[in-house]
Amino acid sequence: MAISAISMHSIALAASTAYGRWHLGIGDPTVIAWIIVAAYFFSVYLAHATNRACQAKASELNQSDPREAQNQRLLAKLWLVVAMSMLLLGINKQLDLHALFGELVRGLIQQEGWYKDRHRYQVIFTWAIVFLGALTVSLTLYWLRSVMRRALGPILGLTLIGSFVILRAGSFNHVDLLWNVNSVLNSALEFAGIGVVGVSAMLARRADPPS
């Protein structure tokens, strides 16, 4: 009970400290950041349009090819998830909601006295994210197994962006050369994930259902 009480107390203090360090507002007012935000919202439009296209194809194929109609409905659900995910990621891009999580983690390890070993915990956190990410992707591919080839593009794009955001939020160091907030590599990786999602959406809209 004492350990649980101390842990809850530490979490409360860490949350209070994190909220004090983080402020709601535009996190990155640079031109490149706004271009990336615009790319996020454009990908939302493309994903939503692809969702509607898949629904239309499903309606057309209900009588002639019920199995492919079911596949199109499954793809429509996938693209709806993609559209919602990209919308949330676009909002997070400028509000830095993931930074609040990062501050909470930093505050917690300071309260628990783990800060001197933060690099070891950062490695553990990174591998845990890799494992959870691989598990999530595997379960998603199993869910989409009947349309796996057509689902690989959006899944790859979301995996790139999601992994980047989570790993960036879990960085325990305020100064990290590889993941520096203003680095070109940062923007390139994020934009690449958005590009994969957008291109996949455009190709999916134009593709004819397999015979």
Secondary structure as a PSIPRED ss2 file (coil, helix, strand):
# PSIPRED VFORMAT (PSIPRED V4.0)

   1 M C   1.000  0.000  0.000
   2 A H   0.000  1.000  0.000
   3 I H   0.000  1.000  0.000
   4 S H   0.000  1.000  0.000
   5 A H   0.000  1.000  0.000
   6 I H   0.000  1.000  0.000
   7 S H   0.000  1.000  0.000
   8 M H   0.000  1.000  0.000
   9 H H   0.000  1.000  0.000
  10 S H   0.000  1.000  0.000
  11 I H   0.000  1.000  0.000
  12 A H   0.000  1.000  0.000
  13 L H   0.000  1.000  0.000
  14 A H   0.000  1.000  0.000
  15 A H   0.000  1.000  0.000
  16 S H   0.000  1.000  0.000
  17 T H   0.000  1.000  0.000
  18 A H   0.000  1.000  0.000
  19 Y H   0.000  1.000  0.000
  20 G H   0.000  1.000  0.000
  21 R H   0.000  1.000  0.000
  22 W C   1.000  0.000  0.000
  23 H C   1.000  0.000  0.000
  24 L C   1.000  0.000  0.000
  25 G C   1.000  0.000  0.000
  26 I C   1.000  0.000  0.000
  27 G C   1.000  0.000  0.000
  28 D C   1.000  0.000  0.000
  29 P C   1.000  0.000  0.000
  30 T C   1.000  0.000  0.000
  31 V H   0.000  1.000  0.000
  32 I H   0.000  1.000  0.000
  33 A H   0.000  1.000  0.000
  34 W H   0.000  1.000  0.000
  35 I H   0.000  1.000  0.000
  36 I H   0.000  1.000  0.000
  37 V H   0.000  1.000  0.000
  38 A H   0.000  1.000  0.000
  39 A H   0.000  1.000  0.000
  40 Y H   0.000  1.000  0.000
  41 F H   0.000  1.000  0.000
  42 F H   0.000  1.000  0.000
  43 S H   0.000  1.000  0.000
  44 V H   0.000  1.000  0.000
  45 Y H   0.000  1.000  0.000
  46 L H   0.000  1.000  0.000
  47 A H   0.000  1.000  0.000
  48 H H   0.000  1.000  0.000
  49 A H   0.000  1.000  0.000
  50 T H   0.000  1.000  0.000
  51 N H   0.000  1.000  0.000
  52 R H   0.000  1.000  0.000
  53 A H   0.000  1.000  0.000
  54 C H   0.000  1.000  0.000
  55 Q H   0.000  1.000  0.000
  56 A H   0.000  1.000  0.000
  57 K H   0.000  1.000  0.000
  58 A H   0.000  1.000  0.000
  59 S H   0.000  1.000  0.000
  60 E H   0.000  1.000  0.000
  61 L H   0.000  1.000  0.000
  62 N C   1.000  0.000  0.000
  63 Q C   1.000  0.000  0.000
  64 S C   1.000  0.000  0.000
  65 D C   1.000  0.000  0.000
  66 P H   0.000  1.000  0.000
  67 R H   0.000  1.000  0.000
  68 E H   0.000  1.000  0.000
  69 A H   0.000  1.000  0.000
  70 Q H   0.000  1.000  0.000
  71 N H   0.000  1.000  0.000
  72 Q H   0.000  1.000  0.000
  73 R H   0.000  1.000  0.000
  74 L H   0.000  1.000  0.000
  75 L H   0.000  1.000  0.000
  76 A H   0.000  1.000  0.000
  77 K H   0.000  1.000  0.000
  78 L H   0.000  1.000  0.000
  79 W H   0.000  1.000  0.000
  80 L H   0.000  1.000  0.000
  81 V H   0.000  1.000  0.000
  82 V H   0.000  1.000  0.000
  83 A H   0.000  1.000  0.000
  84 M H   0.000  1.000  0.000
  85 S H   0.000  1.000  0.000
  86 M H   0.000  1.000  0.000
  87 L H   0.000  1.000  0.000
  88 L H   0.000  1.000  0.000
  89 L H   0.000  1.000  0.000
  90 G H   0.000  1.000  0.000
  91 I H   0.000  1.000  0.000
  92 N H   0.000  1.000  0.000
  93 K H   0.000  1.000  0.000
  94 Q H   0.000  1.000  0.000
  95 L H   0.000  1.000  0.000
  96 D C   1.000  0.000  0.000
  97 L H   0.000  1.000  0.000
  98 H H   0.000  1.000  0.000
  99 A H   0.000  1.000  0.000
 100 L H   0.000  1.000  0.000
 101 F H   0.000  1.000  0.000
 102 G H   0.000  1.000  0.000
 103 E H   0.000  1.000  0.000
 104 L H   0.000  1.000  0.000
 105 V H   0.000  1.000  0.000
 106 R H   0.000  1.000  0.000
 107 G H   0.000  1.000  0.000
 108 L H   0.000  1.000  0.000
 109 I H   0.000  1.000  0.000
 110 Q H   0.000  1.000  0.000
 111 Q H   0.000  1.000  0.000
 112 E C   1.000  0.000  0.000
 113 G C   1.000  0.000  0.000
 114 W C   1.000  0.000  0.000
 115 Y H   0.000  1.000  0.000
 116 K H   0.000  1.000  0.000
 117 D H   0.000  1.000  0.000
 118 R H   0.000  1.000  0.000
 119 H H   0.000  1.000  0.000
 120 R H   0.000  1.000  0.000
 121 Y H   0.000  1.000  0.000
 122 Q H   0.000  1.000  0.000
 123 V H   0.000  1.000  0.000
 124 I H   0.000  1.000  0.000
 125 F H   0.000  1.000  0.000
 126 T H   0.000  1.000  0.000
 127 W H   0.000  1.000  0.000
 128 A H   0.000  1.000  0.000
 129 I H   0.000  1.000  0.000
 130 V H   0.000  1.000  0.000
 131 F H   0.000  1.000  0.000
 132 L H   0.000  1.000  0.000
 133 G H   0.000  1.000  0.000
 134 A H   0.000  1.000  0.000
 135 L H   0.000  1.000  0.000
 136 T H   0.000  1.000  0.000
 137 V H   0.000  1.000  0.000
 138 S H   0.000  1.000  0.000
 139 L H   0.000  1.000  0.000
 140 T H   0.000  1.000  0.000
 141 L H   0.000  1.000  0.000
 142 Y H   0.000  1.000  0.000
 143 W H   0.000  1.000  0.000
 144 L C   1.000  0.000  0.000
 145 R H   0.000  1.000  0.000
 146 S H   0.000  1.000  0.000
 147 V H   0.000  1.000  0.000
 148 M H   0.000  1.000  0.000
 149 R H   0.000  1.000  0.000
 150 R H   0.000  1.000  0.000
 151 A H   0.000  1.000  0.000
 152 L H   0.000  1.000  0.000
 153 G H   0.000  1.000  0.000
 154 P H   0.000  1.000  0.000
 155 I H   0.000  1.000  0.000
 156 L H   0.000  1.000  0.000
 157 G H   0.000  1.000  0.000
 158 L H   0.000  1.000  0.000
 159 T H   0.000  1.000  0.000
 160 L H   0.000  1.000  0.000
 161 I H   0.000  1.000  0.000
 162 G H   0.000  1.000  0.000
 163 S H   0.000  1.000  0.000
 164 F H   0.000  1.000  0.000
 165 V H   0.000  1.000  0.000
 166 I H   0.000  1.000  0.000
 167 L H   0.000  1.000  0.000
 168 R H   0.000  1.000  0.000
 169 A H   0.000  1.000  0.000
 170 G C   1.000  0.000  0.000
 171 S C   1.000  0.000  0.000
 172 F C   1.000  0.000  0.000
 173 N C   1.000  0.000  0.000
 174 H C   1.000  0.000  0.000
 175 V C   1.000  0.000  0.000
 176 D C   1.000  0.000  0.000
 177 L C   1.000  0.000  0.000
 178 L C   1.000  0.000  0.000
 179 W C   1.000  0.000  0.000
 180 N C   1.000  0.000  0.000
 181 V C   1.000  0.000  0.000
 182 N C   1.000  0.000  0.000
 183 S C   1.000  0.000  0.000
 184 V H   0.000  1.000  0.000
 185 L H   0.000  1.000  0.000
 186 N H   0.000  1.000  0.000
 187 S H   0.000  1.000  0.000
 188 A H   0.000  1.000  0.000
 189 L H   0.000  1.000  0.000
 190 E H   0.000  1.000  0.000
 191 F H   0.000  1.000  0.000
 192 A H   0.000  1.000  0.000
 193 G H   0.000  1.000  0.000
 194 I H   0.000  1.000  0.000
 195 G H   0.000  1.000  0.000
 196 V H   0.000  1.000  0.000
 197 V H   0.000  1.000  0.000
 198 G H   0.000  1.000  0.000
 199 V H   0.000  1.000  0.000
 200 S H   0.000  1.000  0.000
 201 A H   0.000  1.000  0.000
 202 M H   0.000  1.000  0.000
 203 L H   0.000  1.000  0.000
 204 A H   0.000  1.000  0.000
 205 R H   0.000  1.000  0.000
 206 R H   0.000  1.000  0.000
 207 A C   1.000  0.000  0.000
 208 D C   1.000  0.000  0.000
 209 P C   1.000  0.000  0.000
 210 P C   1.000  0.000  0.000
 211 S C   1.000  0.000  0.000
